Each structure stands twice: as C-alpha cells, then as structure tokens.
Amino acid sequence: MKIMKTIFLLTMVVTVMSCSSTQSLQEYYVDNSENPNFLSVDLPVSLLKMKNEAMTETQKEAFESLKKLNILAFKKTMENVSEYQIEKANVKAILDNDRFTELMKINTSFGKATIKYLGKDDAIDEVVIYGDNDDKGFLLVRVLGNDMNPANFFQVIKALEKSDYNGEGLKEIGELIRS
C-alpha cells in the first residue's frame, strides 16, 4: 500500500511539474488564492505607512519604485502532506524558469530561502522571495514594482524598520512562520 501511495505521489509530482512549466507565477497565485491550504495576502505599498520625510533619498527612490506585495503561504498539516509536496514541486518548477535570475540564497529560522527577480539587473520589475520548511510549509512573496534597483531594494527594508507599519494583513502569515 505504501509503495502504491509513493508511486502515485511521484506520478502526480511529475505530471504537475510538466504542466506547470508553462504556468506563470501570477497564474499560480490566482489559481491558489482560494485554496484552503493557502493563505493569500495582497498588500498595497500605501499600507506600509512610509513617511517620506523620515527616508533618505535612496530609500525614497527605492520605495517609489514599489507597487505592491503579493504573499502566498502554504500551511502544511498532517492532512495535506501529499498536496504540500506537489505544490512545493510546482512552485520550484515555475521558479526554475530561465526568466528568473537568482539574487541570493539564505538560511533563515523559518528554513531555506531564495530571492530571484525578473527584469534587467538595474531595472527589476518583480522580486520573488521563496522559502520552505518541511515541517511548516512554504512562503512565496512577490514584490512588484517598476525599474527597482537591487542595491536600493534593501533600503526599503531599512525604511520599513522605521515606519509605523505594524503588520496589518500579515497576522496569519506570521503565525505560520512561528507555529
């Protein structure tokens, strides 16, 4: 029985991976936003409550290049282990597309993470942060903008630390990472 289950799972993963090679990341978000295994948050940049007077010129330029954040998280449970494996393989297949350029890999307390982007080195239109943890699930963040500069992107993070933003809309995502 266990061998049959494993063969079925591998067949499903291969099938999903072969189908997903043409699926875009945006389509993946849309297709899974209503799936009960996922937590989905779209966060407009205006919600970040950034005050221009408190930012450096570099931070202002970086912040003005941002449009919004799309966050999609899969919360793994005992009941959805096989779906977790399929969805994780599906996301990795999408991110392995040659259109994405890898910016960096990092290890976090949540698990391993990869940061990739779409666009030219000095004019990024989308940054994708993907992290997974086989006990908790995975997190996929799309940072959308116009002509973002990777050197300035981290300036936004520094500015966020000083902002009044207190995590509206991200409570469930934070619980996933901590649980």
BAMITI-402096 format. One record per atom (N, C-alpha, C): residue in three letters; residue number from 1; x, y, z; atom name. Coordinates in steps of 0.02 Angstrom, whole numbers. Layout:
- tike, votor, X, Y, Z, torgu
- ALA, NUM, X, Y, Z, CA
...
This chain:
- tike, votor, X, Y, Z, torgu
- MET, 1, 42, -60, 0, N
- MET, 1, 0, 0, 0, CA
- MET, 1, 44, 63, 0, C
- LYS, 2, 96, 63, 41, N
- LYS, 2, 139, 122, 46, CA
- LYS, 2, 177, 133, -20, C
- ILE, 3, 196, 78, -53, N
- ILE, 3, 231, 84, -117, CA
- ILE, 3, 184, 114, -169, C
- MET, 4, 122, 92, -169, N
- MET, 4, 72, 119, -217, CA
- MET, 4, 62, 194, -205, C
- LYS, 5, 59, 214, -141, N
- LYS, 5, 49, 284, -125, CA
- LYS, 5, 110, 325, -149, C
- THR, 6, 170, 299, -139, N
- THR, 6, 230, 333, -160, CA
- THR, 6, 233, 339, -237, C
- ILE, 7, 216, 286, -271, N
- ILE, 7, 215, 288, -345, CA
- ILE, 7, 164, 338, -369, C
- PHE, 8, 105, 339, -338, N
- PHE, 8, 53, 387, -357, CA
- PHE, 8, 77, 458, -346, C
- LEU, 9, 108, 470, -288, N
- LEU, 9, 133, 538, -272, CA
- LEU, 9, 186, 560, -322, C
- LEU, 10, 233, 515, -339, N
- LEU, 10, 285, 533, -387, CA
- LEU, 10, 255, 547, -456, C
- THR, 11, 206, 507, -476, N
- THR, 11, 172, 518, -540, CA
- THR, 11, 139, 586, -540, C
- MET, 12, 105, 603, -486, N
- MET, 12, 72, 667, -481, CA
- MET, 12, 122, 725, -484, C
- VAL, 13, 178, 718, -449, N
- VAL, 13, 229, 771, -449, CA
- VAL, 13, 256, 781, -519, C
- VAL, 14, 272, 727, -553, N
- VAL, 14, 299, 732, -621, CA
- VAL, 14, 247, 764, -667, C
- THR, 15, 184, 743, -660, N
- THR, 15, 130, 771, -701, CA
- THR, 15, 123, 846, -688, C
- VAL, 16, 121, 864, -625, N
- VAL, 16, 113, 935, -608, CA
- VAL, 16, 173, 975, -632, C
- MET, 17, 232, 948, -624, N
- MET, 17, 292, 985, -646, CA
- MET, 17, 292, 994, -721, C
- SER, 18, 271, 944, -758, N
- SER, 18, 270, 952, -831, CA
- SER, 18, 216, 1001, -853, C
- CYS, 19, 160, 1004, -818, N
- CYS, 19, 107, 1051, -835, CA
- CYS, 19, 125, 1122, -813, C
- SER, 20, 161, 1128, -758, N
- SER, 20, 174, 1193, -730, CA
- SER, 20, 228, 1232, -766, C
- SER, 21, 264, 1200, -812, N
- SER, 21, 318, 1235, -845, CA
- SER, 21, 293, 1294, -886, C
- THR, 22, 230, 1293, -905, N
- THR, 22, 203, 1349, -942, CA
- THR, 22, 162, 1397, -898, C
- GLN, 23, 152, 1378, -836, N
- GLN, 23, 113, 1421, -791, CA
- GLN, 23, 158, 1476, -764, C
- SER, 24, 131, 1536, -764, N
- SER, 24, 169, 1593, -736, CA
- SER, 24, 158, 1595, -661, C
- LEU, 25, 200, 1632, -628, N
- LEU, 25, 193, 1640, -556, CA
- LEU, 25, 128, 1676, -539, C
- GLN, 26, 110, 1725, -579, N
- GLN, 26, 47, 1761, -568, CA
- GLN, 26, -12, 1714, -575, C
- GLU, 27, -12, 1670, -625, N
- GLU, 27, -65, 1621, -632, CA
- GLU, 27, -68, 1574, -572, C
- TYR, 28, -10, 1556, -548, N
- TYR, 28, -7, 1512, -489, CA
- TYR, 28, -40, 1546, -429, C
- TYR, 29, -25, 1609, -419, N
- TYR, 29, -57, 1646, -364, CA
- TYR, 29, -132, 1647, -371, C
- VAL, 30, -156, 1664, -431, N
- VAL, 30, -228, 1668, -443, CA
- VAL, 30, -261, 1600, -433, C
- ASP, 31, -230, 1547, -460, N
- ASP, 31, -259, 1480, -455, CA
- ASP, 31, -264, 1455, -383, C
- ASN, 32, -220, 1478, -340, N
- ASN, 32, -219, 1452, -272, CA
- ASN, 32, -243, 1501, -218, C
- SER, 33, -264, 1560, -237, N
- SER, 33, -284, 1609, -187, CA
- SER, 33, -346, 1588, -148, C
- GLU, 34, -388, 1545, -177, N
- GLU, 34, -448, 1521, -142, CA
- GLU, 34, -439, 1452, -113, C
- ASN, 35, -382, 1421, -123, N
- ASN, 35, -369, 1354, -97, CA
- ASN, 35, -363, 1358, -20, C
- PRO, 36, -400, 1317, 17, N
- PRO, 36, -398, 1321, 90, CA
- PRO, 36, -331, 1305, 122, C
- ASN, 37, -285, 1273, 85, N
- ASN, 37, -219, 1259, 112, CA
- ASN, 37, -173, 1319, 108, C
- PHE, 38, -194, 1371, 73, N
- PHE, 38, -153, 1430, 64, CA
- PHE, 38, -181, 1490, 102, C
- LEU, 39, -135, 1533, 123, N
- LEU, 39, -152, 1599, 150, CA
- LEU, 39, -128, 1648, 97, C
- SER, 40, -172, 1693, 77, N
- SER, 40, -156, 1740, 23, CA
- SER, 40, -168, 1812, 47, C
- VAL, 41, -117, 1855, 37, N
- VAL, 41, -123, 1925, 56, CA
- VAL, 41, -94, 1968, 0, C
- ASP, 42, -133, 2017, -22, N
- ASP, 42, -109, 2068, -68, CA
- ASP, 42, -103, 2132, -29, C
- LEU, 43, -44, 2159, -28, N
- LEU, 43, -29, 2217, 14, CA
- LEU, 43, -7, 2276, -29, C
- PRO, 44, -50, 2328, -35, N
- PRO, 44, -29, 2387, -72, CA
- PRO, 44, 26, 2424, -33, C
- VAL, 45, 72, 2453, -69, N
- VAL, 45, 128, 2488, -38, CA
- VAL, 45, 104, 2544, 8, C
- SER, 46, 48, 2575, -9, N
- SER, 46, 21, 2630, 33, CA
- SER, 46, 6, 2608, 104, C
- LEU, 47, -7, 2544, 113, N
- LEU, 47, -22, 2518, 180, CA
- LEU, 47, 40, 2516, 224, C
- LEU, 48, 98, 2521, 194, N
- LEU, 48, 160, 2518, 233, CA
- LEU, 48, 173, 2581, 274, C
- LYS, 49, 134, 2634, 262, N
- LYS, 49, 137, 2696, 302, CA
- LYS, 49, 207, 2725, 306, C
- MET, 50, 239, 2731, 249, N
- MET, 50, 306, 2759, 246, CA
- MET, 50, 300, 2835, 245, C
- LYS, 51, 340, 2868, 285, N
- LYS, 51, 340, 2941, 286, CA
- LYS, 51, 403, 2965, 249, C
- ASN, 52, 391, 3001, 195, N
- ASN, 52, 446, 3022, 152, CA
- ASN, 52, 498, 3064, 189, C
- GLU, 53, 476, 3103, 237, N
- GLU, 53, 524, 3147, 271, CA
- GLU, 53, 573, 3107, 315, C
- ALA, 54, 555, 3045, 333, N
- ALA, 54, 598, 3004, 375, CA
- ALA, 54, 645, 2960, 334, C
- MET, 55, 642, 2964, 268, N
- MET, 55, 682, 2921, 225, CA
- MET, 55, 739, 2960, 192, C
- THR, 56, 793, 2924, 177, N
- THR, 56, 847, 2953, 138, CA
- THR, 56, 824, 2956, 66, C
- GLU, 57, 862, 2992, 24, N
- GLU, 57, 845, 2997, -47, CA
- GLU, 57, 845, 2928, -80, C
- THR, 58, 893, 2886, -62, N
- THR, 58, 897, 2819, -90, CA
- THR, 58, 836, 2778, -70, C
- GLN, 59, 816, 2784, -6, N
- GLN, 59, 757, 2748, 17, CA
- GLN, 59, 694, 2772, -18, C
- LYS, 60, 688, 2838, -27, N
- LYS, 60, 630, 2866, -63, CA
- LYS, 60, 627, 2839, -134, C
- GLU, 61, 683, 2839, -168, N
- GLU, 61, 686, 2814, -237, CA
- GLU, 61, 666, 2740, -239, C
- ALA, 62, 692, 2701, -193, N
- ALA, 62, 676, 2630, -191, CA
- ALA, 62, 603, 2619, -176, C
- PHE, 63, 576, 2656, -128, N
- PHE, 63, 506, 2648, -108, CA
- PHE, 63, 459, 2668, -165, C
- GLU, 64, 475, 2722, -200, N
- GLU, 64, 433, 2745, -255, CA
- GLU, 64, 431, 2696, -314, C
- SER, 65, 480, 2651, -317, N
- SER, 65, 481, 2602, -371, CA
- SER, 65, 436, 2541, -355, C
- LEU, 66, 413, 2536, -293, N
- LEU, 66, 370, 2481, -273, CA
- LEU, 66, 297, 2495, -289, C
- LYS, 67, 259, 2442, -307, N
- LYS, 67, 187, 2448, -318, CA
- LYS, 67, 149, 2409, -264, C
- LYS, 68, 164, 2344, -257, N
- LYS, 68, 128, 2304, -208, CA
- LYS, 68, 164, 2239, -193, C
- LEU, 69, 142, 2207, -140, N
- LEU, 69, 168, 2142, -120, CA
- LEU, 69, 112, 2091, -125, C
- ASN, 70, 127, 2033, -154, N
- ASN, 70, 81, 1977, -155, CA
- ASN, 70, 113, 1922, -113, C
- ILE, 71, 76, 1898, -63, N
- ILE, 71, 103, 1847, -19, CA
- ILE, 71, 58, 1786, -22, C
- LEU, 72, 88, 1728, -32, N
- LEU, 72, 52, 1665, -35, CA
- LEU, 72, 90, 1615, 8, C
- ALA, 73, 56, 1586, 56, N
- ALA, 73, 88, 1538, 101, CA
- ALA, 73, 48, 1474, 104, C
- PHE, 74, 83, 1418, 101, N
- PHE, 74, 52, 1353, 107, CA
- PHE, 74, 67, 1328, 178, C
- LYS, 75, 15, 1317, 217, N
- LYS, 75, 24, 1291, 285, CA
- LYS, 75, 18, 1216, 284, C
- LYS, 76, 72, 1182, 298, N
- LYS, 76, 73, 1109, 297, CA
- LYS, 76, 42, 1081, 360, C
- THR, 77, -1, 1031, 351, N
- THR, 77, -32, 995, 407, CA
- THR, 77, -23, 920, 394, C
- MET, 78, -43, 879, 442, N
- MET, 78, -39, 807, 434, CA
- MET, 78, -85, 783, 378, C
- GLU, 79, -139, 821, 365, N
- GLU, 79, -188, 801, 315, CA
- GLU, 79, -168, 820, 243, C
- ASN, 80, -122, 866, 234, N
- ASN, 80, -107, 889, 167, CA
- ASN, 80, -34, 878, 146, C
- VAL, 81, -2, 828, 174, N
- VAL, 81, 68, 815, 159, CA
- VAL, 81, 80, 803, 85, C
- SER, 82, 39, 762, 53, N
- SER, 82, 50, 748, -18, CA
- SER, 82, 37, 810, -61, C
- GLU, 83, -14, 849, -44, N
- GLU, 83, -26, 911, -81, CA
- GLU, 83, 32, 960, -71, C
- TYR, 84, 59, 962, -10, N
- TYR, 84, 117, 1006, 3, CA
- TYR, 84, 175, 988, -44, C
- GLN, 85, 190, 923, -51, N
- GLN, 85, 244, 902, -94, CA
- GLN, 85, 231, 922, -167, C
- ILE, 86, 169, 914, -189, N
- ILE, 86, 151, 931, -258, CA
- ILE, 86, 157, 1007, -269, C
- GLU, 87, 130, 1046, -222, N
- GLU, 87, 133, 1119, -230, CA
- GLU, 87, 204, 1146, -225, C
- LYS, 88, 243, 1117, -181, N
- LYS, 88, 313, 1138, -174, CA
- LYS, 88, 350, 1124, -240, C
- ALA, 89, 340, 1066, -269, N
- ALA, 89, 371, 1049, -333, CA
- ALA, 89, 346, 1095, -389, C
- ASN, 90, 282, 1113, -387, N
- ASN, 90, 253, 1157, -436, CA
- ASN, 90, 286, 1226, -433, C
- VAL, 91, 293, 1254, -374, N
- VAL, 91, 324, 1320, -366, CA
- VAL, 91, 397, 1318, -388, C
- LYS, 92, 433, 1266, -367, N
- LYS, 92, 503, 1262, -387, CA
- LYS, 92, 511, 1257, -462, C
- ALA, 93, 465, 1221, -495, N
- ALA, 93, 467, 1216, -568, CA
- ALA, 93, 457, 1284, -600, C
- ILE, 94, 411, 1323, -573, N
- ILE, 94, 399, 1391, -600, CA
- ILE, 94, 461, 1435, -590, C
- LEU, 95, 490, 1431, -530, N
- LEU, 95, 548, 1474, -514, CA
- LEU, 95, 612, 1451, -549, C
- ASP, 96, 614, 1389, -573, N
- ASP, 96, 673, 1365, -610, CA
- ASP, 96, 674, 1390, -682, C
- ASN, 97, 622, 1426, -702, N
- ASN, 97, 618, 1454, -769, CA
- ASN, 97, 677, 1501, -780, C
- ASP, 98, 704, 1499, -840, N
- ASP, 98, 762, 1541, -856, CA
- ASP, 98, 747, 1616, -853, C
- ARG, 99, 684, 1634, -852, N
- ARG, 99, 666, 1705, -848, CA
- ARG, 99, 687, 1735, -781, C
- PHE, 100, 690, 1694, -728, N
- PHE, 100, 708, 1718, -662, CA
- PHE, 100, 784, 1716, -653, C
- THR, 101, 810, 1770, -624, N
- THR, 101, 881, 1774, -608, CA
- THR, 101, 888, 1769, -532, C
- GLU, 102, 932, 1725, -510, N
- GLU, 102, 941, 1717, -438, CA
- GLU, 102, 983, 1774, -410, C
- LEU, 103, 958, 1805, -358, N
- LEU, 103, 994, 1859, -324, CA
- LEU, 103, 1034, 1831, -266, C
- MET, 104, 1002, 1788, -226, N
- MET, 104, 1038, 1758, -169, CA
- MET, 104, 999, 1700, -139, C
- LYS, 105, 1035, 1659, -102, N
- LYS, 105, 1005, 1605, -62, CA
- LYS, 105, 1024, 1621, 11, C
- ILE, 106, 976, 1609, 55, N
- ILE, 106, 989, 1622, 126, CA
- ILE, 106, 958, 1567, 169, C
- ASN, 107, 986, 1558, 228, N
- ASN, 107, 956, 1514, 277, CA
- ASN, 107, 926, 1557, 332, C
- THR, 108, 864, 1544, 348, N
- THR, 108, 829, 1583, 399, CA
- THR, 108, 805, 1537, 454, C
- SER, 109, 776, 1565, 506, N
- SER, 109, 747, 1523, 559, CA
- SER, 109, 686, 1485, 534, C
- PHE, 110, 654, 1510, 482, N
- PHE, 110, 597, 1475, 451, CA
- PHE, 110, 622, 1416, 410, C
- GLY, 111, 676, 1424, 375, N
- GLY, 111, 703, 1372, 331, CA
- GLY, 111, 747, 1404, 278, C
- LYS, 112, 757, 1369, 223, N
- LYS, 112, 797, 1395, 169, CA
- LYS, 112, 755, 1442, 126, C
- ALA, 113, 787, 1493, 99, N
- ALA, 113, 751, 1542, 57, CA
- ALA, 113, 794, 1560, -3, C
- THR, 114, 760, 1578, -56, N
- THR, 114, 791, 1600, -118, CA
- THR, 114, 759, 1666, -139, C
- ILE, 115, 799, 1712, -161, N
- ILE, 115, 773, 1775, -188, CA
- ILE, 115, 793, 1778, -262, C
- LYS, 116, 742, 1786, -304, N
- LYS, 116, 752, 1790, -376, CA
- LYS, 116, 717, 1852, -402, C
- TYR, 117, 732, 1870, -464, N
- TYR, 117, 698, 1928, -492, CA
- TYR, 117, 687, 1920, -567, C
- LEU, 118, 640, 1960, -592, N
- LEU, 118, 626, 1965, -663, CA
- LEU, 118, 644, 2035, -685, C
- GLY, 119, 676, 2042, -742, N
- GLY, 119, 695, 2107, -768, CA
- GLY, 119, 769, 2111, -778, C
- LYS, 120, 792, 2171, -791, N
- LYS, 120, 863, 2183, -802, CA
- LYS, 120, 896, 2197, -734, C
- ASP, 121, 961, 2189, -731, N
- ASP, 121, 997, 2199, -668, CA
- ASP, 121, 985, 2266, -635, C
- ASP, 122, 976, 2318, -675, N
- ASP, 122, 966, 2384, -648, CA
- ASP, 122, 894, 2409, -654, C
- ALA, 123, 849, 2365, -678, N
- ALA, 123, 779, 2385, -687, CA
- ALA, 123, 734, 2324, -675, C
- ILE, 124, 729, 2305, -612, N
- ILE, 124, 691, 2246, -593, CA
- ILE, 124, 617, 2264, -589, C
- ASP, 125, 575, 2220, -616, N
- ASP, 125, 502, 2230, -613, CA
- ASP, 125, 469, 2186, -560, C
- GLU, 126, 502, 2132, -540, N
- GLU, 126, 473, 2087, -491, CA
- GLU, 126, 528, 2051, -453, C
- VAL, 127, 523, 2052, -387, N
- VAL, 127, 568, 2014, -344, CA
- VAL, 127, 526, 1959, -313, C
- VAL, 128, 552, 1898, -313, N
- VAL, 128, 517, 1841, -285, CA
- VAL, 128, 558, 1812, -228, C
- ILE, 129, 526, 1806, -171, N
- ILE, 129, 559, 1776, -113, CA
- ILE, 129, 522, 1711, -98, C
- TYR, 130, 558, 1656, -101, N
- TYR, 130, 528, 1591, -88, CA
- TYR, 130, 566, 1557, -31, C
- GLY, 131, 529, 1533, 18, N
- GLY, 131, 559, 1496, 73, CA
- GLY, 131, 516, 1438, 91, C
- ASP, 132, 548, 1382, 111, N
- ASP, 132, 508, 1325, 132, CA
- ASP, 132, 538, 1292, 193, C
- ASN, 133, 494, 1257, 228, N
- ASN, 133, 512, 1220, 287, CA
- ASN, 133, 468, 1158, 286, C
- ASP, 134, 499, 1100, 285, N
- ASP, 134, 460, 1038, 278, CA
- ASP, 134, 414, 1023, 337, C
- ASP, 135, 422, 1058, 392, N
- ASP, 135, 376, 1050, 448, CA
- ASP, 135, 318, 1099, 446, C
- LYS, 136, 330, 1159, 419, N
- LYS, 136, 280, 1212, 422, CA
- LYS, 136, 245, 1227, 355, C
- GLY, 137, 282, 1222, 300, N
- GLY, 137, 253, 1239, 235, CA
- GLY, 137, 300, 1283, 196, C
- PHE, 138, 272, 1324, 152, N
- PHE, 138, 314, 1370, 114, CA
- PHE, 138, 281, 1438, 108, C
- LEU, 139, 323, 1487, 94, N
- LEU, 139, 303, 1557, 88, CA
- LEU, 139, 330, 1583, 22, C
- LEU, 140, 287, 1617, -15, N
- LEU, 140, 304, 1644, -80, CA
- LEU, 140, 283, 1718, -80, C
- VAL, 141, 331, 1763, -90, N
- VAL, 141, 317, 1834, -89, CA
- VAL, 141, 339, 1864, -155, C
- ARG, 142, 292, 1899, -187, N
- ARG, 142, 307, 1937, -249, CA
- ARG, 142, 308, 2011, -231, C
- VAL, 143, 364, 2043, -244, N
- VAL, 143, 370, 2115, -235, CA
- VAL, 143, 367, 2145, -305, C
- LEU, 144, 313, 2180, -319, N
- LEU, 144, 302, 2207, -386, CA
- LEU, 144, 319, 2281, -388, C
- GLY, 145, 350, 2303, -442, N
- GLY, 145, 368, 2372, -448, CA
- GLY, 145, 389, 2390, -518, C
- ASN, 146, 416, 2449, -525, N
- ASN, 146, 441, 2473, -589, CA
- ASN, 146, 514, 2492, -583, C
- ASP, 147, 555, 2461, -623, N
- ASP, 147, 627, 2478, -626, CA
- ASP, 147, 659, 2480, -557, C
- MET, 148, 645, 2429, -516, N
- MET, 148, 677, 2425, -450, CA
- MET, 148, 751, 2410, -459, C
- ASN, 149, 792, 2439, -417, N
- ASN, 149, 863, 2426, -417, CA
- ASN, 149, 879, 2380, -359, C
- PRO, 150, 913, 2323, -371, N
- PRO, 150, 926, 2276, -317, CA
- PRO, 150, 966, 2307, -260, C
- ALA, 151, 1012, 2352, -276, N
- ALA, 151, 1051, 2385, -224, CA
- ALA, 151, 1006, 2428, -180, C
- ASN, 152, 955, 2458, -209, N
- ASN, 152, 910, 2501, -170, CA
- ASN, 152, 855, 2461, -136, C
- PHE, 153, 842, 2400, -160, N
- PHE, 153, 788, 2360, -132, CA
- PHE, 153, 795, 2351, -56, C
- PHE, 154, 856, 2339, -34, N
- PHE, 154, 867, 2329, 37, CA
- PHE, 154, 859, 2393, 78, C
- GLN, 155, 861, 2450, 43, N
- GLN, 155, 848, 2514, 76, CA
- GLN, 155, 774, 2518, 99, C
- VAL, 156, 730, 2486, 60, N
- VAL, 156, 660, 2484, 79, CA
- VAL, 156, 651, 2447, 145, C
- ILE, 157, 688, 2393, 152, N
- ILE, 157, 684, 2354, 214, CA
- ILE, 157, 707, 2396, 273, C
- LYS, 158, 760, 2434, 265, N
- LYS, 158, 784, 2478, 318, CA
- LYS, 158, 732, 2531, 335, C
- ALA, 159, 701, 2559, 284, N
- ALA, 159, 649, 2610, 295, CA
- ALA, 159, 588, 2580, 329, C
- LEU, 160, 571, 2519, 312, N
- LEU, 160, 514, 2485, 344, CA
- LEU, 160, 524, 2477, 419, C
- GLU, 161, 586, 2465, 439, N
- GLU, 161, 601, 2457, 510, CA
- GLU, 161, 584, 2521, 549, C
- LYS, 162, 587, 2579, 516, N
- LYS, 162, 573, 2643, 549, CA
- LYS, 162, 501, 2666, 540, C
- SER, 163, 462, 2628, 501, N
- SER, 163, 394, 2651, 484, CA
- SER, 163, 344, 2634, 539, C
- ASP, 164, 282, 2659, 531, N
- ASP, 164, 228, 2646, 578, CA
- ASP, 164, 190, 2581, 560, C
- TYR, 165, 213, 2547, 510, N
- TYR, 165, 178, 2486, 488, CA
- TYR, 165, 184, 2433, 542, C
- ASN, 166, 126, 2406, 563, N
- ASN, 166, 127, 2356, 617, CA
- ASN, 166, 102, 2288, 595, C
- GLY, 167, 105, 2274, 531, N
- GLY, 167, 90, 2207, 507, CA
- GLY, 167, 18, 2194, 488, C
- GLU, 168, -21, 2246, 474, N
- GLU, 168, -91, 2235, 454, CA
- GLU, 168, -93, 2187, 395, C
- GLY, 169, -136, 2137, 400, N
- GLY, 169, -144, 2089, 347, CA
- GLY, 169, -94, 2032, 347, C
- LEU, 170, -45, 2035, 392, N
- LEU, 170, 6, 1984, 392, CA
- LEU, 170, 4, 1939, 454, C
- LYS, 171, -47, 1946, 496, N
- LYS, 171, -51, 1908, 558, CA
- LYS, 171, -49, 1833, 544, C
- GLU, 172, -89, 1809, 496, N
- GLU, 172, -91, 1737, 482, CA
- GLU, 172, -25, 1712, 454, C
- ILE, 173, 8, 1753, 414, N
- ILE, 173, 73, 1733, 386, CA
- ILE, 173, 124, 1727, 443, C
- GLY, 174, 124, 1775, 489, N
- GLY, 174, 169, 1772, 546, CA
- GLY, 174, 157, 1711, 589, C
- GLU, 175, 94, 1693, 598, N
- GLU, 175, 77, 1633, 638, CA
- GLU, 175, 103, 1571, 603, C
- LEU, 176, 100, 1568, 537, N
- LEU, 176, 125, 1511, 500, CA
- LEU, 176, 200, 1503, 512, C
- ILE, 177, 236, 1558, 508, N
- ILE, 177, 309, 1556, 516, CA
- ILE, 177, 327, 1537, 587, C
- ARG, 178, 292, 1561, 637, N
- ARG, 178, 308, 1547, 707, CA
- ARG, 178, 284, 1478, 730, C
- SER, 179, 229, 1453, 702, N
- SER, 179, 200, 1391, 728, CA
- SER, 179, 242, 1331, 714, C
